[in-house]
Amino acid sequence: MGAVVAASLLRLPEAYAQPDALPDPNDFQVHAFVSQGFIKSSANNYLSYSQRGAFDYTEAAVNIAKNLTDDLRVGAQLFTRDLGPNGTYIPQFDWAYLDYHFRDWLGLRAGRVKIPFGLYNEGSEADQTRVPVLLPQSVYPIDHQDYLLAQSGGELYGNTRIGDAGALEYRLYGGTLQVDTPVSTTPGVTVANLNVPFVWGGRLMWSTPLSGLQVGGSFQDLRFDWNYDITPAVSGALEQIALLPKGFNGTLPVTFRVSLYVASAEYQTGNLLLSSEYSRWVGEFDSAAPRLLPPRTINERYYVMASYRMSSWFVPGVYYSAYYPNVHQTSGRQNYQNDVGITARYDINRHFLVKLEGHLMDGTADLDSGLNGGQDTSKLTKDWGVLLIKTTAYF
């Protein structure tokens, strides 16, 4: 497995990607990994209480897969994570599915199925499948992984040749999300009754006639419903400045509809891998407090990334990632975040790796005010840095 990971750079090994086939119908595969990370930031708490140095970045999983017949497969992965306020070692099934392959151009998966979103979402929970510790956070935010990684429902998929023009792969899915209610980091505010009535979307990828080049697009549409329970002390202050309606009863029902679009391109030639993605997320809030939750927002998100396999045990990588919460308001540190990430991946042996990663950050748009003492993000340090160290053992 280690040789496969090193050779494929950011490409996803079958053991962690709902494998399309196993060598023999009688094969039964078991794989697992354990990762431990450390985060230290020069200013601003990032993902955890990182200014003082944080070790609460742990991931572990075990998965199984088996062909029941030539066309029918089953698989499941149990995953747990601890990362700052997100994740408390509660195990959950990342994916668990039945997969029936009718033809090359038609297959059906059902269960808890990974979401085909962009180039790298399906392997985002498994550190050994990529070069960077953190994928570009503009497009693959780790604190959104519960919402982006997998959905409970069904999926149609297939591949077809289009003559000399290459090949097309399509994925279409629909269902719902099983998500835990997040812990609010804002004093006096509690999130309650979170549910996702639906999620649906798809991805189309074109393997072009130019060897190693693939381009494509992804789309996702989903809705979140929840309540904000707000204490009288907080709600009273918000009523005075007209952010909450007069006579507020303590509970604010919210409906949030969001559509996600991603355009993707990846090119691999020899040991060099280049990729870039551009994304817009369009969110629409429906609530009784339109000044507190603006009715419509459009995020802009993109990155460019490169990695090069120097040897079987060493792969450096670099990316530039940008995020703008509101495309119509990009001035002010709270309204953007630019990230230059540099990674060195060392494969000690075929079951153990170490990564060292540094980030130069400009802007505070993606920072959690609750992790930073309740400070407004416009008051946080504009230019800052992050150091990450991560080890992963796997088989």
C-alpha positions as CSV (number, residue, x, y, z in Angstrom):
1,M,0.0,0.0,0.0
2,G,2.8,2.4,0.8
3,A,4.3,2.1,-2.7
4,V,0.9,2.7,-4.2
5,V,0.4,5.9,-2.2
6,A,3.9,7.2,-3.0
7,A,3.5,6.5,-6.7
8,S,0.0,8.0,-7.0
9,L,0.7,11.2,-4.9
10,L,-2.8,12.6,-4.3
11,R,-4.7,9.8,-6.0
12,L,-6.9,7.8,-3.7
13,P,-6.0,4.2,-3.0
14,E,-8.9,1.8,-3.5
15,A,-9.0,0.7,0.1
16,Y,-10.2,4.1,1.2
17,A,-12.5,5.0,-1.8
18,Q,-15.4,2.6,-1.9
19,P,-13.4,0.2,-4.1
20,D,-15.0,-0.5,-7.5
21,A,-13.6,-4.0,-7.6
22,L,-11.5,-6.5,-5.7
23,P,-9.2,-9.0,-7.4
24,D,-11.2,-12.1,-6.5
25,P,-14.8,-12.5,-5.5
26,N,-13.7,-14.4,-2.4
27,D,-11.3,-11.6,-1.2
28,F,-12.1,-9.9,2.1
29,Q,-10.0,-6.8,2.7
30,V,-9.5,-5.0,6.0
31,H,-7.6,-1.7,6.3
32,A,-7.1,0.8,9.1
33,F,-5.2,4.0,10.0
34,V,-4.4,6.1,13.0
35,S,-3.2,9.7,12.7
36,Q,-1.9,12.1,15.3
37,G,-1.3,15.8,14.6
38,F,0.0,18.9,16.3
39,I,-1.0,22.5,15.4
40,K,0.8,25.7,16.4
41,S,-0.1,29.2,15.2
42,S,1.8,32.4,15.6
43,A,-1.4,34.3,16.3
44,N,-5.1,33.6,16.2
45,N,-6.5,30.2,17.3
46,Y,-7.0,28.0,14.2
47,L,-9.2,24.8,14.3
48,S,-8.2,24.4,17.9
49,Y,-6.6,26.5,20.7
50,S,-3.5,26.5,18.5
51,Q,-1.7,29.6,19.8
52,R,-0.5,27.6,22.8
53,G,0.1,24.5,20.7
54,A,-2.6,21.8,20.3
55,F,-2.4,18.0,20.2
56,D,-6.2,17.5,19.9
57,Y,-5.9,16.5,16.2
58,T,-6.4,12.7,16.2
59,E,-8.1,10.5,13.5
60,A,-8.6,6.8,13.3
61,A,-10.6,4.4,11.1
62,V,-11.0,0.8,10.2
63,N,-12.7,-0.4,7.0
64,I,-13.7,-3.6,5.3
65,A,-14.7,-4.5,1.7
66,K,-15.8,-7.7,0.0
67,N,-17.1,-8.8,-3.4
68,L,-20.1,-11.0,-2.9
69,T,-20.3,-11.7,-6.6
70,D,-18.6,-10.4,-9.7
71,D,-21.1,-7.5,-9.8
72,L,-22.1,-7.0,-6.1
73,R,-19.9,-5.5,-3.5
74,V,-20.2,-4.3,0.1
75,G,-18.0,-2.1,2.2
76,A,-18.0,0.0,5.4
77,Q,-15.6,2.3,7.3
78,L,-15.8,3.2,11.0
79,F,-14.2,6.6,11.7
80,T,-13.5,8.8,14.7
81,R,-11.9,12.2,15.1
82,D,-10.9,14.7,17.7
83,L,-10.1,18.2,16.4
84,G,-10.6,21.2,18.7
85,P,-14.3,21.7,19.4
86,N,-15.2,19.5,16.3
87,G,-15.2,15.8,17.2
88,T,-14.9,14.1,20.5
89,Y,-13.8,10.5,19.6
90,I,-17.4,9.5,18.8
91,P,-17.2,6.7,16.2
92,Q,-19.4,6.9,13.2
93,F,-19.7,5.1,9.8
94,D,-18.0,7.3,7.2
95,W,-19.4,5.0,4.5
96,A,-21.3,1.8,4.4
97,Y,-22.8,0.7,1.1
98,L,-24.0,-2.0,-1.3
99,D,-22.7,-1.6,-4.9
100,Y,-24.2,-3.3,-7.9
101,H,-22.3,-2.9,-11.2
102,F,-24.7,-3.5,-14.1
103,R,-22.5,-2.3,-17.0
104,D,-19.4,-0.1,-17.3
105,W,-21.8,2.8,-18.0
106,L,-24.2,2.0,-15.2
107,G,-23.8,1.1,-11.5
108,L,-25.8,1.7,-8.4
109,R,-24.7,2.3,-4.8
110,A,-27.0,2.5,-1.8
111,G,-26.3,3.2,1.9
112,R,-24.0,5.8,3.3
113,V,-22.1,6.8,0.2
114,K,-19.2,9.1,-0.3
115,I,-20.0,12.4,-2.0
116,P,-18.2,13.0,-5.3
117,F,-17.3,16.7,-4.8
118,G,-14.4,18.1,-6.6
119,L,-11.2,16.1,-7.1
120,Y,-10.3,15.0,-3.6
121,N,-13.3,15.1,-1.3
122,E,-13.7,11.3,-1.2
123,G,-10.3,10.8,0.4
124,S,-10.4,13.9,2.6
125,E,-10.5,11.9,5.9
126,A,-7.5,9.7,5.2
127,D,-4.2,11.4,5.6
128,Q,-2.2,8.7,3.8
129,T,-4.0,9.3,0.5
130,R,-2.6,12.8,-0.1
131,V,0.5,15.0,0.2
132,P,-0.7,18.0,2.3
133,V,-1.8,17.7,6.0
134,L,-4.7,20.0,5.2
135,L,-6.2,20.0,1.8
136,P,-6.8,23.6,0.5
137,Q,-9.3,24.8,3.1
138,S,-11.1,27.2,0.7
139,V,-12.6,24.2,-1.1
140,Y,-12.2,21.3,1.4
141,P,-12.8,22.9,4.9
142,I,-12.0,20.2,7.5
143,D,-14.6,21.6,9.9
144,H,-17.3,21.0,7.2
145,Q,-16.3,17.4,6.7
146,D,-19.4,16.0,8.4
147,Y,-21.5,17.8,5.8
148,L,-19.4,17.1,2.7
149,L,-17.9,13.6,3.1
150,A,-20.9,11.3,2.7
151,Q,-24.6,11.1,2.3
152,S,-27.3,8.5,3.2
153,G,-29.2,7.6,0.1
154,G,-28.3,6.3,-3.4
155,E,-26.0,7.0,-6.3
156,L,-25.9,6.2,-10.0
157,Y,-22.5,6.1,-11.6
158,G,-20.7,5.0,-14.8
159,N,-17.9,5.4,-17.3
160,T,-18.1,5.5,-21.0
161,R,-15.6,6.0,-23.8
162,I,-16.2,8.8,-26.3
163,G,-14.0,7.6,-29.1
164,D,-10.8,9.5,-29.7
165,A,-12.1,12.3,-27.4
166,G,-11.3,10.3,-24.2
167,A,-13.8,9.1,-21.6
168,L,-16.5,10.5,-19.3
169,E,-17.3,9.5,-15.7
170,Y,-20.6,10.5,-14.2
171,R,-21.9,10.4,-10.6
172,L,-25.5,11.3,-9.6
173,Y,-26.7,11.0,-6.0
174,G,-29.5,12.0,-3.6
175,G,-30.4,11.4,0.0
176,T,-29.8,13.2,3.3
177,L,-27.0,13.9,5.8
178,Q,-26.7,12.4,9.2
179,V,-25.0,15.2,11.1
180,D,-24.4,15.9,14.8
181,T,-25.6,19.2,16.2
182,P,-22.5,21.4,16.4
183,V,-21.4,22.9,19.7
184,S,-21.7,26.7,19.5
185,T,-18.6,28.7,20.4
186,T,-20.7,31.9,20.8
187,P,-21.6,32.5,24.4
188,G,-25.4,32.6,25.0
189,V,-26.3,30.8,21.8
190,T,-27.1,27.1,21.4
191,V,-27.9,25.2,18.2
192,A,-30.8,22.8,18.5
193,N,-32.9,20.5,16.3
194,L,-30.5,20.4,13.3
195,N,-31.6,18.3,10.4
196,V,-31.0,18.0,6.7
197,P,-34.2,17.3,4.7
198,F,-32.3,16.6,1.5
199,V,-29.1,16.7,-0.4
200,W,-28.5,15.9,-4.1
201,G,-25.9,16.6,-6.7
202,G,-23.5,15.1,-9.1
203,R,-20.1,15.2,-10.8
204,L,-19.0,14.9,-14.4
205,M,-15.3,14.2,-15.2
206,W,-13.7,14.1,-18.6
207,S,-10.5,12.2,-19.1
208,T,-9.2,14.1,-22.1
209,P,-7.1,12.8,-25.0
210,L,-4.1,14.4,-23.4
211,S,-2.7,11.7,-21.2
212,G,-2.8,12.7,-17.5
213,L,-5.3,15.5,-17.9
214,Q,-8.8,15.4,-16.5
215,V,-11.3,18.3,-16.1
216,G,-14.8,18.4,-14.8
217,G,-17.4,20.0,-12.6
218,S,-19.4,19.2,-9.5
219,F,-22.7,20.5,-8.1
220,Q,-24.5,20.0,-4.8
221,D,-27.7,21.3,-3.4
222,L,-28.9,20.8,0.2
223,R,-30.9,22.3,3.0
224,F,-30.3,22.7,6.7
225,D,-33.0,23.4,9.3
226,W,-32.2,24.3,12.9
227,N,-33.1,26.5,15.8
228,Y,-30.9,29.1,17.5
229,D,-31.7,29.1,21.3
230,I,-30.5,32.5,22.5
231,T,-30.4,33.5,26.2
232,P,-32.3,36.6,27.3
233,A,-29.1,38.6,28.0
234,V,-27.8,38.1,24.5
235,S,-31.2,38.4,22.7
236,G,-32.0,41.6,24.6
237,A,-28.8,43.2,23.3
238,L,-29.5,42.0,19.8
239,E,-33.1,43.4,20.0
240,Q,-31.8,46.8,21.0
241,I,-29.8,47.1,17.8
242,A,-32.6,45.6,15.7
243,L,-30.7,42.4,14.8
244,L,-33.6,40.4,16.4
245,P,-37.3,41.2,16.1
246,K,-39.0,42.9,19.0
247,G,-40.7,40.4,21.3
248,F,-38.2,37.6,20.5
249,N,-39.3,34.5,22.4
250,G,-35.8,32.9,22.8
251,T,-35.8,30.6,19.7
252,L,-34.9,31.6,16.2
253,P,-35.9,28.9,13.6
254,V,-33.6,29.0,10.6
255,T,-33.7,27.4,7.1
256,F,-30.5,27.5,5.1
257,R,-30.4,26.4,1.4
258,V,-27.0,26.2,-0.1
259,S,-25.8,25.3,-3.7
260,L,-22.1,24.4,-4.3
261,Y,-20.4,24.6,-7.6
262,V,-16.8,23.4,-8.4
263,A,-14.8,23.5,-11.6
264,S,-11.8,21.1,-11.5
265,A,-8.7,20.4,-13.5
266,E,-5.8,17.9,-12.7
267,Y,-2.7,17.1,-14.8
268,Q,-0.2,14.4,-14.0
269,T,3.0,13.9,-16.0
270,G,5.7,11.7,-14.7
271,N,6.3,12.6,-11.0
272,L,4.6,16.0,-11.2
273,L,1.0,16.5,-10.2
274,L,-0.8,19.8,-10.8
275,S,-4.3,20.7,-9.9
276,S,-6.6,23.6,-9.5
277,E,-10.3,24.2,-8.6
278,Y,-12.6,27.2,-8.6
279,S,-15.8,27.1,-6.5
280,R,-18.7,29.2,-5.6
281,W,-21.1,28.4,-2.7
282,V,-24.4,30.2,-2.8
283,G,-26.3,30.3,0.5
284,E,-29.8,31.6,1.2
285,F,-31.1,32.1,4.8
286,D,-34.8,32.2,5.7
287,S,-35.4,33.5,9.2
288,A,-37.1,36.2,11.2
289,A,-33.8,38.0,11.6
290,P,-32.6,39.0,8.1
291,R,-30.2,41.6,9.4
292,L,-28.5,39.0,11.6
293,L,-28.5,36.3,8.9
294,P,-28.4,37.9,5.4
295,P,-30.9,36.4,3.0
296,R,-28.3,35.6,0.3
297,T,-24.5,35.2,0.3
298,I,-22.1,34.0,-2.3
299,N,-18.6,32.6,-1.3
300,E,-15.7,32.5,-3.8
301,R,-13.2,29.8,-3.2
302,Y,-10.2,28.6,-5.3
303,Y,-6.7,27.1,-5.2
304,V,-3.8,26.0,-7.3
305,M,-1.6,23.1,-6.1
306,A,1.5,21.2,-7.1
307,S,3.5,18.2,-5.8
308,Y,6.5,16.3,-7.1
309,R,7.6,12.8,-6.1
310,M,11.4,13.2,-5.5
311,S,11.8,9.6,-4.5
312,S,9.7,6.7,-3.2
313,W,9.9,8.2,0.3
314,F,9.8,11.9,-0.1
315,V,7.1,14.1,-1.8
316,P,7.1,17.9,-1.3
317,G,4.0,20.0,-2.2
318,V,2.8,23.6,-2.3
319,Y,-0.5,25.4,-2.8
320,Y,-2.1,28.8,-2.8
321,S,-5.7,28.9,-1.6
322,A,-8.1,31.9,-1.4
323,Y,-11.5,32.3,0.3
324,Y,-13.9,35.2,0.2
325,P,-17.1,34.8,2.2
326,N,-18.9,37.5,0.2
327,V,-17.8,38.1,-3.4
328,H,-19.3,41.6,-3.2
329,Q,-17.3,42.6,-0.1
330,T,-13.6,41.7,-0.3
331,S,-11.8,44.5,1.5
332,G,-10.9,44.2,5.2
333,R,-9.1,41.3,6.8
334,Q,-12.4,39.7,8.0
335,N,-13.6,39.4,4.4
336,Y,-10.8,37.3,2.9
337,Q,-8.2,34.6,3.7
338,N,-5.2,33.8,1.6
339,D,-3.2,30.8,2.4
340,V,0.2,29.6,1.1
341,G,0.9,26.1,2.3
342,I,4.1,24.2,1.9
343,T,4.3,20.4,2.8
344,A,7.0,17.8,3.1
345,R,5.8,14.2,3.2
346,Y,8.2,11.4,4.4
347,D,7.2,7.8,4.0
348,I,9.3,6.1,6.7
349,N,8.2,2.7,5.5
350,R,5.2,1.2,3.8
351,H,3.0,1.5,6.9
352,F,4.2,4.8,8.5
353,L,4.6,8.4,7.4
354,V,5.4,11.8,8.8
355,K,4.4,15.2,7.4
356,L,5.7,18.7,8.2
357,E,3.6,21.6,6.9
358,G,3.8,25.4,7.2
359,H,1.2,28.0,6.2
360,L,1.5,31.8,5.7
361,M,-1.9,33.3,6.2
362,D,-3.2,36.7,5.2
363,G,-6.7,37.6,6.4
364,T,-9.1,36.2,9.1
365,A,-12.2,35.3,7.2
366,D,-12.2,31.6,8.1
367,L,-11.4,32.0,11.7
368,D,-13.8,31.1,14.5
369,S,-14.6,34.0,16.8
370,G,-15.6,31.6,19.5
371,L,-12.1,30.1,19.5
372,N,-10.6,33.5,19.8
373,G,-12.2,34.8,22.9
374,G,-15.3,36.1,21.2
375,Q,-13.3,38.8,19.3
376,D,-14.7,40.0,16.0
377,T,-12.6,38.6,13.2
378,S,-11.9,42.2,12.0
379,K,-9.9,42.6,15.2
380,L,-7.7,39.5,14.9
381,T,-4.2,39.5,13.6
382,K,-4.1,40.0,9.8
383,D,-0.8,38.3,9.0
384,W,-0.1,35.0,10.8
385,G,1.3,31.6,10.4
386,V,0.5,27.9,11.2
387,L,2.8,24.9,11.7
388,L,1.4,21.4,11.5
389,I,3.1,18.1,12.2
390,K,1.3,14.8,11.6
391,T,2.1,11.2,11.7
392,T,0.0,8.3,10.3
393,A,0.3,4.6,10.7
394,Y,-1.8,2.5,8.3
395,F,-2.2,-0.9,6.7
